[in-house]
Amino acid sequence: MRHGSRVVCVYSCAILVLASCTSLSRQDGRKPVTVGEISRLQLGTSGSNILQDLGRPGEEYDDKENGARGWLYFDPITKFQVALLSIDSTTETLGYKLVIPKESEPENSLAYVLDNSFKGVDFKQIEYPRCGKDYFRSEALLVNFEKGIVIEFRKNFKTVESISWSSPEGAKKATDAILNCNGRIGANRKGAF
């Protein structure tokens, strides 16, 4: 009988370990989101439809300045942020989205993004101004004001830091803030422009 209880203990412990391992690959029961899923979301989509498709965000915050709620999504393994969605507080619809490609995703390559996601879209390159006395940014922006698309990329490696979609006015507001040394796309990855 004693031998049998050891088998039960080993079996129970193995189940506990397996359950713990599977929870590491998920974020509190939330499914991982991909660049593709965020890219396909249309501005104006209802927050309830987004929750149904993507699941609950890992973190939420009030963005009173912009009259919105921010939903942050994280990679379940690394815990790095992968997306920010801004839900308009009045209409309860998506007004802004930002995605941060992982190094392992093809969207991390600027050439891939331009050739596959934005083929035929004209962009204007905007350099970050020198805002600090001894500070030069290695990132730049590709902006299409008409479509409200802003791609932040590293000039030296040609890798994508983030891609954001907003209204044309939102893209203009964000780039104006940058040019006036008052902002950054996805500043601290919170706060929709």
C-alpha positions, -999 to 999 in steps of 0.1 A, spaced: 0 0 0 28 23 7 43 17 -27 10 26 -43 8 60 -25 42 69 -40 29 62 -75 0 84 -69 23 111 -55 46 109 -85 16 109 -109 0 139 -91 33 158 -90 39 151 -127 4 165 -135 12 196 -114 45 201 -132 28 197 -166 1 221 -156 27 246 -144 46 243 -177 16 249 -198 7 280 -179 41 294 -187 33 293 -224 0 313 -218 -5 346 -201 -31 340 -174 -52 320 -199 -48 347 -226 -38 336 -260 -7 351 -276 -14 377 -303 6 380 -335 16 409 -357 -7 396 -383 -37 395 -360 -32 431 -350 -25 442 -386 -58 428 -397 -78 446 -371 -97 475 -387 -99 509 -370 -135 513 -359 -138 476 -348 -158 473 -316 -139 466 -284 -162 436 -277 -153 420 -311 -116 425 -303 -120 408 -270 -137 379 -287 -109 376 -313 -78 383 -292 -89 377 -257 -84 400 -227 -53 423 -227 -26 417 -202 -29 452 -189 -54 481 -192 -51 518 -184 -71 550 -188 -58 574 -214 -79 604 -202 -59 629 -224 -71 611 -255 -105 599 -242 -96 563 -245 -87 531 -228 -53 515 -236 -51 477 -239 -16 462 -237 -8 427 -250 23 409 -240 43 379 -252 34 351 -228 69 338 -225 92 368 -226 65 392 -211 76 419 -236 49 441 -249 37 431 -284 7 454 -290 -11 485 -278 -48 490 -287 -66 523 -280 -103 519 -275 -123 552 -277 -142 557 -245 -172 572 -262 -177 548 -292 -161 517 -276 -142 512 -309 -106 508 -319 -91 542 -327 -54 534 -327 -32 503 -328 5 497 -324 24 465 -329 60 457 -318 74 428 -339 95 402 -322 130 396 -336 118 361 -347 89 375 -368 94 384 -404 78 418 -397 109 427 -378 126 433 -412 119 467 -427 123 453 -463 98 425 -455 72 450 -441 75 473 -471 74 445 -497 47 424 -481 25 445 -458 27 480 -475 35 472 -511 27 503 -532 22 526 -502 42 558 -504 60 568 -472 78 600 -462 109 594 -440 111 616 -410 142 618 -388 140 623 -351 154 658 -344 184 663 -321 165 672 -289 193 666 -264 227 683 -265 247 651 -270 220 627 -281 214 613 -316 186 588 -323 193 558 -344 156 554 -353 136 571 -380 100 571 -391 83 562 -423 49 580 -424 19 579 -447 -3 606 -433 -32 598 -457 -35 563 -443 -24 571 -408 5 546 -408 37 552 -390 66 527 -390 94 534 -365 126 516 -376 163 514 -367 183 530 -395 215 511 -389 199 476 -389 168 483 -410 147 466 -383 112 476 -374 106 489 -338 69 494 -342 41 499 -367 11 520 -358 -22 528 -375 -44 558 -366 -64 585 -382 -45 608 -405 -49 635 -378 -34 611 -352 -4 604 -374 1 641 -379 -2 648 -342 23 621 -333 49 633 -358 44 670 -349 51 661 -313 83 643 -323 95 671 -345 89 695 -315 109 672 -292 77 664 -272 71 628 -280 79 594 -295 57 569 -313 42 547 -286 61 567 -259 68 542 -232 44 521 -253 15 538 -236 -5 567 -248 -21 568 -282 -14 597 -304 
